[in-house]
Every structure is written in structure tokens, then in C-alpha cells.
Amino acid sequence: MGLNPFHVAIAVNDLAAAREFYGDLLGCPEGRSDANWVDFNLYGHQFVCHRSDTGDRIKAFNDVDGKRVPVPHYGVVLDWQSWEVLAERLNAAGVDYLIEPTIRFKGKPGEQATLFIADPSGNVLEFKAMRDSSQLFAG
């Protein structure tokens, strides 16, 4: 069974900064937009930024494999090569990572490459790739 694209809408403080981050840095094509929102194609998923004047978006942390993972967060599971290309792109841009590119659960079921970044409004994104994609939901 193929995956269906997800739709997620987030709050951002500044649409121009969101366009730079999602469009220019991450390379997400822009879709529809209005004065208060903009759609992006985030690896085939509909990702919408709505302008809002809300505060800090990181509410909690959870320890996972020795790292403090910010909650809430969202992102995309990529194939290994696409993840490496994205990590190289972010490194070249001098991105400040919340969690630097790393391999989690090395040699175990669910081994994955992961990295965490925040957009200019403080929304946290995780990009990961599974060594064995069939292990995505393995217990």
C-alpha cells in the first residue's frame, strides 16, 4: 500500500522568514498563498504556514537514545540518500541544529539517521531515514 500525503498547518511569526526557511533553505516548492498563509510542498506533503503571534513552541523534551528531543516536532522520513543530501545542504548553509545529524540505535532494529532543526518561529522539524524502511514501526 502506498502512503498518502499528509496535511499539517503550523503557526509562524513571519511569512517572509518562513518562505526563506522552507522555500530557499529546505527547497520546498511554494503552492497557494494568501496574505496570512502559504502552502509548501514538503517532500510531497502539504505543509501550510499560517501567520500568528504565538510564543515559544517547544513545550517539553523527551530523552531518546541519549538526546533531548524537543516536543512537539514533526518532519519527514526520507530515503537514506535524500537524508544525506539534505544534511549536506544544511551543513553547507551553516544551520544551527537542535540535534546534529546522527545515527540513532546503531546496529539495532530501527537504526536511523536523524537531525533536528527549528524554523525562524521556533517550530521544530525532524528529518530521518531508516536503515531498513520496514523497521519504521517495529517494536
Phi and psi in degrees as GROMACS dihedral restraints (atoms count N, CA, C in turn):
[ dihedral_restraints ]
;  ai    aj    ak    al  type     phi  dphi    fc
    3     4     5     6     1   -78.3    20    10
    4     5     6     7     1   159.2    20    10
    6     7     8     9     1   -87.0    20    10
    7     8     9    10     1   143.8    20    10
    9    10    11    12     1   -91.1    20    10
   10    11    12    13     1   145.8    20    10
   12    13    14    15     1   -63.7    20    10
   13    14    15    16     1   143.9    20    10
   15    16    17    18     1   -92.9    20    10
   16    17    18    19     1   164.8    20    10
   18    19    20    21     1  -126.0    20    10
   19    20    21    22     1   128.1    20    10
   21    22    23    24     1  -139.0    20    10
   22    23    24    25     1   141.7    20    10
   24    25    26    27     1  -121.5    20    10
   25    26    27    28     1   133.3    20    10
   27    28    29    30     1  -126.0    20    10
   28    29    30    31     1   162.6    20    10
   30    31    32    33     1   -94.2    20    10
   31    32    33    34     1   135.4    20    10
   33    34    35    36     1  -130.3    20    10
   34    35    36    37     1   153.4    20    10
   36    37    38    39     1   -82.4    20    10
   37    38    39    40     1   -27.0    20    10
   39    40    41    42     1  -146.1    20    10
   40    41    42    43     1   114.7    20    10
   42    43    44    45     1   -67.2    20    10
   43    44    45    46     1   -34.8    20    10
   45    46    47    48     1   -64.8    20    10
   46    47    48    49     1   -42.3    20    10
   48    49    50    51     1   -66.4    20    10
   49    50    51    52     1   -36.9    20    10
   51    52    53    54     1   -64.3    20    10
   52    53    54    55     1   -40.6    20    10
   54    55    56    57     1   -63.0    20    10
   55    56    57    58     1   -40.4    20    10
   57    58    59    60     1   -64.0    20    10
   58    59    60    61     1   -45.9    20    10
   60    61    62    63     1   -69.0    20    10
   61    62    63    64     1   -56.8    20    10
   63    64    65    66     1   -76.1    20    10
   64    65    66    67     1   -40.5    20    10
   66    67    68    69     1   -79.1    20    10
   67    68    69    70     1   -56.1    20    10
   69    70    71    72     1   -79.1    20    10
   70    71    72    73     1   -52.5    20    10
   72    73    74    75     1   -71.5    20    10
   73    74    75    76     1   -52.5    20    10
   75    76    77    78     1   -83.7    20    10
   76    77    78    79     1   -15.3    20    10
   78    79    80    81     1    77.0    20    10
   79    80    81    82     1    26.3    20    10
   81    82    83    84     1   -82.7    20    10
   82    83    84    85     1   121.6    20    10
   84    85    86    87     1   -63.0    20    10
   85    86    87    88     1   142.3    20    10
   87    88    89    90     1   -86.8    20    10
   88    89    90    91     1   140.2    20    10
   90    91    92    93     1  -106.0    20    10
   91    92    93    94     1  -132.5    20    10
   93    94    95    96     1   -68.2    20    10
   94    95    96    97     1   159.0    20    10
   96    97    98    99     1  -157.1    20    10
   97    98    99   100     1   166.8    20    10
   99   100   101   102     1  -146.4    20    10
  100   101   102   103     1  -175.8    20    10
  102   103   104   105     1   -63.2    20    10
  103   104   105   106     1   -27.0    20    10
  105   106   107   108     1  -116.7    20    10
  106   107   108   109     1     4.9    20    10
  108   109   110   111     1  -158.4    20    10
  109   110   111   112     1   159.6    20    10
  111   112   113   114     1  -148.1    20    10
  112   113   114   115     1   136.3    20    10
  114   115   116   117     1   -90.6    20    10
  115   116   117   118     1   142.0    20    10
  117   118   119   120     1  -127.5    20    10
  118   119   120   121     1   150.8    20    10
  120   121   122   123     1   -94.6    20    10
  121   122   123   124     1   100.5    20    10
  123   124   125   126     1   -97.0    20    10
  124   125   126   127     1    89.8    20    10
  126   127   128   129     1    53.3    20    10
  127   128   129   130     1    43.9    20    10
  129   130   131   132     1    90.1    20    10
  130   131   132   133     1     3.7    20    10
  132   133   134   135     1  -114.2    20    10
  133   134   135   136     1   148.2    20    10
  135   136   137   138     1   -85.1    20    10
  136   137   138   139     1   111.7    20    10
  138   139   140   141     1  -119.2    20    10
  139   140   141   142     1   116.6    20    10
  141   142   143   144     1  -115.5    20    10
  142   143   144   145     1   129.3    20    10
  144   145   146   147     1  -103.2    20    10
  145   146   147   148     1   121.4    20    10
  147   148   149   150     1  -108.5    20    10
  148   149   150   151     1   131.0    20    10
  150   151   152   153     1   -68.1    20    10
  151   152   153   154     1   131.1    20    10
  153   154   155   156     1  -158.3    20    10
  154   155   156   157     1   148.2    20    10
  156   157   158   159     1  -103.0    20    10
  157   158   159   160     1    58.3    20    10
  159   160   161   162     1   -96.1    20    10
  160   161   162   163     1   168.1    20    10
  162   163   164   165     1   -90.2    20    10
  163   164   165   166     1  -149.4    20    10
  165   166   167   168     1   -55.9    20    10
  166   167   168   169     1   133.1    20    10
  168   169   170   171     1   -97.8    20    10
  169   170   171   172     1   -17.7    20    10
  171   172   173   174     1   -84.3    20    10
  172   173   174   175     1   117.4    20    10
  174   175   176   177     1  -105.5    20    10
  175   176   177   178     1   -23.3    20    10
  177   178   179   180     1  -158.5    20    10
  178   179   180   181     1   170.2    20    10
  180   181   182   183     1  -132.7    20    10
  181   182   183   184     1   150.4    20    10
  183   184   185   186     1  -133.5    20    10
  184   185   186   187     1   132.2    20    10
  186   187   188   189     1   -77.4    20    10
  187   188   189   190     1   123.2    20    10
  189   190   191   192     1  -133.0    20    10
  190   191   192   193     1   117.3    20    10
  192   193   194   195     1    50.3    20    10
  193   194   195   196     1    43.0    20    10
  195   196   197   198     1    81.0    20    10
  196   197   198   199     1     6.6    20    10
  198   199   200   201     1  -118.6    20    10
  199   200   201   202     1   146.4    20    10
  201   202   203   204     1   -87.2    20    10
  202   203   204   205     1   104.3    20    10
  204   205   206   207     1   -89.8    20    10
  205   206   207   208     1   123.1    20    10
  207   208   209   210     1   -72.7    20    10
  208   209   210   211     1   142.3    20    10
  210   211   212   213     1  -129.2    20    10
  211   212   213   214     1   132.5    20    10
  213   214   215   216     1   -81.3    20    10
  214   215   216   217     1   162.9    20    10
  216   217   218   219     1  -153.5    20    10
  217   218   219   220     1   164.7    20    10
  219   220   221   222     1  -150.5    20    10
  220   221   222   223     1   168.4    20    10
  222   223   224   225     1   174.1    20    10
  223   224   225   226     1  -157.5    20    10
  225   226   227   228     1  -134.9    20    10
  226   227   228   229     1   141.7    20    10
  228   229   230   231     1   -91.5    20    10
  229   230   231   232     1   116.6    20    10
  231   232   233   234     1  -103.4    20    10
  232   233   234   235     1   167.8    20    10
  234   235   236   237     1   -74.6    20    10
  235   236   237   238     1   161.5    20    10
  237   238   239   240     1   -57.8    20    10
  238   239   240   241     1   -45.1    20    10
  240   241   242   243     1   -65.0    20    10
  241   242   243   244     1   -42.3    20    10
  243   244   245   246     1   -63.9    20    10
  244   245   246   247     1   -36.7    20    10
  246   247   248   249     1   -63.5    20    10
  247   248   249   250     1   -44.7    20    10
  249   250   251   252     1   -61.8    20    10
  250   251   252   253     1   -40.5    20    10
  252   253   254   255     1   -63.0    20    10
  253   254   255   256     1   -44.3    20    10
  255   256   257   258     1   -63.4    20    10
  256   257   258   259     1   -45.3    20    10
  258   259   260   261     1   -59.8    20    10
  259   260   261   262     1   -42.1    20    10
  261   262   263   264     1   -62.8    20    10
  262   263   264   265     1   -41.7    20    10
  264   265   266   267     1   -62.1    20    10
  265   266   267   268     1   -45.1    20    10
  267   268   269   270     1   -67.4    20    10
  268   269   270   271     1   -39.9    20    10
  270   271   272   273     1   -60.4    20    10
  271   272   273   274     1   -45.9    20    10
  273   274   275   276     1   -62.7    20    10
  274   275   276   277     1   -30.6    20    10
  276   277   278   279     1   -83.0    20    10
  277   278   279   280     1    -5.7    20    10
  279   280   281   282     1    70.8    20    10
  280   281   282   283     1    33.4    20    10
  282   283   284   285     1   -62.7    20    10
  283   284   285   286     1   141.7    20    10
  285   286   287   288     1   -86.2    20    10
  286   287   288   289     1   113.5    20    10
  288   289   290   291     1   -84.4    20    10
  289   290   291   292     1   146.2    20    10
  291   292   293   294     1   -80.5    20    10
  292   293   294   295     1   -41.2    20    10
  294   295   296   297     1  -134.6    20    10
  295   296   297   298     1   117.5    20    10
  297   298   299   300     1   -63.8    20    10
  298   299   300   301     1   158.0    20    10
  300   301   302   303     1   -52.5    20    10
  301   302   303   304     1   127.7    20    10
  303   304   305   306     1  -152.4    20    10
  304   305   306   307     1   163.7    20    10
  306   307   308   309     1  -103.9    20    10
  307   308   309   310     1   122.4    20    10
  309   310   311   312     1  -103.4    20    10
  310   311   312   313     1   145.6    20    10
  312   313   314   315     1    58.6    20    10
  313   314   315   316     1    42.0    20    10
  315   316   317   318     1   -52.4    20    10
  316   317   318   319     1   129.6    20    10
  318   319   320   321     1    73.2    20    10
  319   320   321   322     1     6.2    20    10
  321   322   323   324     1  -114.3    20    10
  322   323   324   325     1   163.7    20    10
  324   325   326   327     1   -57.3    20    10
  325   326   327   328     1   138.8    20    10
  327   328   329   330     1    85.2    20    10
  328   329   330   331     1    12.8    20    10
  330   331   332   333     1   -54.2    20    10
  331   332   333   334     1   134.3    20    10
  333   334   335   336     1  -150.6    20    10
  334   335   336   337     1   149.9    20    10
  336   337   338   339     1   -91.4    20    10
  337   338   339   340     1   139.4    20    10
  339   340   341   342     1  -148.8    20    10
  340   341   342   343     1   154.5    20    10
  342   343   344   345     1  -153.2    20    10
  343   344   345   346     1   150.7    20    10
  345   346   347   348     1  -126.3    20    10
  346   347   348   349     1   133.3    20    10
  348   349   350   351     1  -135.2    20    10
  349   350   351   352     1   162.9    20    10
  351   352   353   354     1  -118.4    20    10
  352   353   354   355     1   143.2    20    10
  354   355   356   357     1   -78.2    20    10
  355   356   357   358     1   174.3    20    10
  357   358   359   360     1   -61.1    20    10
  358   359   360   361     1   -17.7    20    10
  360   361   362   363     1   -95.5    20    10
  361   362   363   364     1     1.1    20    10
  363   364   365   366     1    90.9    20    10
  364   365   366   367     1     6.5    20    10
  366   367   368   369     1   -73.2    20    10
  367   368   369   370     1   134.7    20    10
  369   370   371   372     1  -101.2    20    10
  370   371   372   373     1   131.5    20    10
  372   373   374   375     1  -118.5    20    10
  373   374   375   376     1   139.5    20    10
  375   376   377   378     1  -115.4    20    10
  376   377   378   379     1   132.2    20    10
  378   379   380   381     1  -115.8    20    10
  379   380   381   382     1   129.2    20    10
  381   382   383   384     1  -137.2    20    10
  382   383   384   385     1   163.9    20    10
  384   385   386   387     1  -141.7    20    10
  385   386   387   388     1   136.3    20    10
  387   388   389   390     1   -90.8    20    10
  388   389   390   391     1   136.6    20    10
  390   391   392   393     1   -61.3    20    10
  391   392   393   394     1   -39.7    20    10
  393   394   395   396     1  -128.2    20    10
  394   395   396   397     1   104.3    20    10
  396   397   398   399     1   -59.2    20    10
  397   398   399   400     1   -21.0    20    10
  399   400   401   402     1   -71.7    20    10
  400   401   402   403     1   -10.3    20    10
  402   403   404   405     1   -93.4    20    10
  403   404   405   406     1     5.0    20    10
  405   406   407   408     1   -53.3    20    10
  406   407   408   409     1   -42.7    20    10
  408   409   410   411     1  -110.9    20    10
  409   410   411   412     1    16.5    20    10
  411   412   413   414     1   -66.5    20    10
  412   413   414   415     1   143.5    20    10
